[in-house]
Amino acid sequence: MDFMEKMAITKLRKHLDQRKMKDYYNMIRVISGPVRFKILIMLSRSPKGLSVTDIARTLNGSLSRISHQMRILKRSKLVAAQRDSRSMIYSLENPRIYEYLEVPRV
């Protein structure tokens, strides 16, 4: 192995840092759920955020199913929740999500 190959391998190893890879993997795993993916797309196009009711109506899903998906997204720190009167308004929390989804910002 020549010097250039060793440098390339060293650079690749740094790129594949365990912590970064674990973070990437977890984010991809979470957003790969079809309902969660749709929710993230919706939130990326709604600068003011959406309630669970808004999301459920748009996706023709039950409130409990959407609430469950929102808990997963919130636990993964992809969405943030803010109380508005009697409901929670969700918005994207992690700006890196735009990179993963390649979704243009609104």
Rosetta silent file (secondary structure, phi, psi, omega in degrees, C-alpha in Angstrom):
SEQUENCE: MDFMEKMAITKLRKHLDQRKMKDYYNMIRVISGPVRFKILIMLSRSPKGLSVTDIARTLNGSLSRISHQMRILKRSKLVAAQRDSRSMIYSLENPRIYEYLEVPRV
SCORE:     score description
SCORE:     0.000 S_00000001
   1 L     0.000  130.390 -178.774    0.000    0.000    0.000 S_00000001
   2 L   -88.667  174.950 -176.045    1.450    3.336   -0.968 S_00000001
   3 H   -58.277  -43.061 -178.561    1.381    6.589    0.953 S_00000001
   4 H   -64.478  -38.842  178.054   -1.652    8.010   -0.901 S_00000001
   5 H   -65.726  -39.860  177.982   -3.723    4.903   -0.201 S_00000001
   6 H   -63.515  -41.020  178.128   -2.838    5.108    3.500 S_00000001
   7 H   -64.471  -40.957  179.526   -3.881    8.758    3.591 S_00000001
   8 H   -63.407  -41.491  179.557   -7.169    7.931    1.856 S_00000001
   9 H   -66.089  -42.693  178.719   -7.877    5.147    4.340 S_00000001
  10 H   -61.374  -44.047  178.867   -7.050    7.402    7.297 S_00000001
  11 H   -62.616  -43.079  178.727   -9.363   10.097    5.947 S_00000001
  12 H   -63.495  -40.545  178.551  -12.144    7.552    5.407 S_00000001
  13 H   -61.901  -41.147  177.797  -11.764    6.217    8.955 S_00000001
  14 H   -63.931  -38.461  179.715  -12.142    9.733   10.361 S_00000001
  15 H   -66.047  -31.080 -178.013  -15.246   10.210    8.230 S_00000001
  16 L   -93.591   28.980  178.455  -16.725    6.991    9.597 S_00000001
  17 L   -48.627  133.853 -174.828  -16.366    8.125   13.211 S_00000001
  18 H   -56.705  -44.208 -178.404  -18.549    5.888   15.378 S_00000001
  19 H   -65.314  -44.629  179.817  -20.483    8.683   17.091 S_00000001
  20 H   -63.470  -43.284 -178.964  -21.299   10.471   13.867 S_00000001
  21 H   -63.761  -39.151  178.939  -22.331    7.268   12.163 S_00000001
  22 H   -64.122  -42.721  177.817  -24.580    6.339   15.076 S_00000001
  23 H   -61.778  -46.528  179.392  -26.250    9.766   14.927 S_00000001
  24 H   -61.047  -46.225 -178.762  -26.742    9.490   11.159 S_00000001
  25 H   -60.434  -46.417 -178.716  -28.072    5.954   11.430 S_00000001
  26 H   -62.583  -40.681  179.457  -30.559    6.879   14.159 S_00000001
  27 H   -65.842  -43.471  179.450  -31.839    9.867   12.231 S_00000001
  28 H   -63.963  -39.841  179.305  -32.249    7.829    9.037 S_00000001
  29 H   -61.723  -43.293 -178.830  -33.994    5.063   10.982 S_00000001
  30 H   -68.243  -46.636 -175.544  -36.472    7.515   12.479 S_00000001
  31 H   -77.644   -9.289 -178.315  -37.257    9.395    9.274 S_00000001
  32 L   -78.388  -10.980  173.559  -37.548    6.223    7.219 S_00000001
  33 L   -66.891  129.164 -174.097  -40.974    5.472    8.659 S_00000001
  34 H   -57.754  -39.816 -179.910  -43.441    6.442    5.910 S_00000001
  35 H   -70.820  -44.207  178.985  -45.790    8.367    8.213 S_00000001
  36 H   -62.428  -38.642  178.335  -42.939   10.132   10.019 S_00000001
  37 H   -61.507  -45.663  178.477  -41.378   11.036    6.681 S_00000001
  38 H   -62.342  -40.271  178.987  -44.646   12.597    5.500 S_00000001
  39 H   -61.373  -44.850 -179.758  -44.980   14.479    8.785 S_00000001
  40 H   -63.773  -39.045  176.389  -41.485   15.923    8.434 S_00000001
  41 H   -62.052  -45.698  179.239  -42.216   17.014    4.868 S_00000001
  42 H   -59.278  -46.338 -178.452  -45.420   18.705    6.058 S_00000001
  43 H   -65.877  -31.844  179.655  -43.625   20.472    8.904 S_00000001
  44 H   -68.245  -20.831 -178.969  -40.863   21.630    6.573 S_00000001
  45 L  -104.020    8.067  179.990  -43.498   23.426    4.513 S_00000001
  46 L  -126.175   91.841 -175.239  -45.315   24.961    7.454 S_00000001
  47 L   -61.696  -25.184  179.997  -43.239   27.744    9.033 S_00000001
  48 L   -89.732   -8.402 -179.531  -45.780   28.278   11.832 S_00000001
  49 L    91.800  172.507 -178.224  -45.990   24.587   12.705 S_00000001
  50 E  -138.225  151.330  174.427  -48.893   22.156   12.824 S_00000001
  51 E   -89.534  166.189  176.624  -51.042   20.518   15.462 S_00000001
  52 H   -60.451  -36.872  179.090  -51.627   16.784   15.710 S_00000001
  53 H   -63.567  -44.195  177.807  -55.173   17.424   14.514 S_00000001
  54 H   -59.892  -44.921 -178.173  -53.918   19.244   11.397 S_00000001
  55 H   -66.378  -44.409 -179.180  -51.500   16.423   10.628 S_00000001
  56 H   -61.790  -42.923  178.556  -54.081   13.694   11.272 S_00000001
  57 H   -62.377  -44.837 -177.714  -56.627   15.357    8.973 S_00000001
  58 H   -64.660  -39.831 -176.991  -54.097   15.810    6.185 S_00000001
  59 H   -93.168    2.676 -175.993  -52.843   12.214    6.407 S_00000001
  60 L    52.685   43.244  179.976  -56.275   10.687    7.115 S_00000001
  61 L  -114.765  165.249  178.473  -54.811    9.143   10.257 S_00000001
  62 L   -78.903  154.582  178.904  -56.090    8.744   13.768 S_00000001
  63 H   -60.859  -39.717 -178.450  -55.096   11.205   16.470 S_00000001
  64 H   -67.294  -38.670  179.267  -53.550    8.445   18.560 S_00000001
  65 H   -65.898  -44.372 -179.780  -51.430    7.154   15.667 S_00000001
  66 H   -68.478  -39.765  177.280  -50.163   10.628   14.795 S_00000001
  67 H   -59.478  -40.857  178.346  -49.538   11.447   18.475 S_00000001
  68 H   -62.558  -44.317  179.041  -47.432    8.302   18.746 S_00000001
  69 H   -64.539  -37.040  178.971  -45.386    9.299   15.687 S_00000001
  70 H   -66.738  -36.849  176.549  -44.911   12.793   17.110 S_00000001
  71 H   -61.286  -41.625  178.810  -43.580   11.328   20.378 S_00000001
  72 H   -63.750  -46.048 -179.719  -40.986    9.371   18.385 S_00000001
  73 H   -65.066  -38.027  179.816  -39.976   12.461   16.403 S_00000001
  74 H   -69.752  -43.389  178.816  -39.813   14.594   19.543 S_00000001
  75 H   -61.314  -31.882  178.722  -37.790   11.993   21.450 S_00000001
  76 L   -84.247    2.288  178.416  -35.361   11.933   18.507 S_00000001
  77 L    61.369   34.901  175.934  -35.079   15.733   18.736 S_00000001
  78 L   -97.102  -26.757  177.633  -36.330   16.227   15.195 S_00000001
  79 E  -127.752  155.453  175.892  -39.407   18.221   16.180 S_00000001
  80 E  -118.281  151.032  179.514  -40.188   20.699   18.923 S_00000001
  81 E  -120.155  140.088  178.188  -43.542   21.246   20.592 S_00000001
  82 E  -135.379  131.298 -178.824  -44.989   24.509   21.818 S_00000001
  83 E   -73.158  133.699  175.824  -48.272   24.878   23.653 S_00000001
  84 E  -131.344   97.869 -177.614  -50.874   27.044   21.943 S_00000001
  85 L    61.940 -110.949 -177.274  -53.940   27.337   24.108 S_00000001
  86 L   -99.615   -4.974 -177.178  -55.225   23.750   24.352 S_00000001
  87 E  -121.747  165.255  176.446  -53.102   22.114   21.670 S_00000001
  88 E   -99.667  134.700  176.615  -49.445   21.498   20.948 S_00000001
  89 E  -107.199  124.967 -177.532  -47.949   23.016   17.816 S_00000001
  90 E  -103.007  142.875  175.684  -45.080   21.036   16.328 S_00000001
  91 E  -143.951  165.456  178.111  -42.283   22.393   14.178 S_00000001
  92 E   -68.980  132.534 -179.797  -38.927   21.137   12.962 S_00000001
  93 L  -100.048  -37.025 -173.256  -36.318   21.456   15.677 S_00000001
  94 L   -98.860  110.127 -178.526  -33.234   20.121   13.988 S_00000001
  95 L   -64.671  -18.346  178.134  -32.104   22.195   10.992 S_00000001
  96 L   -65.979  -19.502 -178.468  -29.990   19.251    9.797 S_00000001
  97 H   -60.128  -31.516  178.060  -33.196   17.504    8.787 S_00000001
  98 H   -61.590  -36.669  178.372  -33.284   19.688    5.662 S_00000001
  99 H   -64.658  -42.677 -177.054  -29.956   18.150    4.638 S_00000001
 100 H   -70.977  -38.074 -177.489  -31.248   14.608    5.061 S_00000001
 101 H   -88.760  -15.687 -173.370  -34.529   15.228    3.319 S_00000001
 102 L    51.524   45.702 -179.775  -33.096   17.654    0.763 S_00000001
 103 L  -101.570  126.924  178.543  -36.229   19.676    1.277 S_00000001
 104 L   -66.404  141.954  178.558  -36.014   23.371    0.393 S_00000001
 105 L   -71.502  147.065  179.490  -36.766   25.662    3.301 S_00000001
 106 L   -84.405    0.000    0.000  -39.999   27.613    3.170 S_00000001
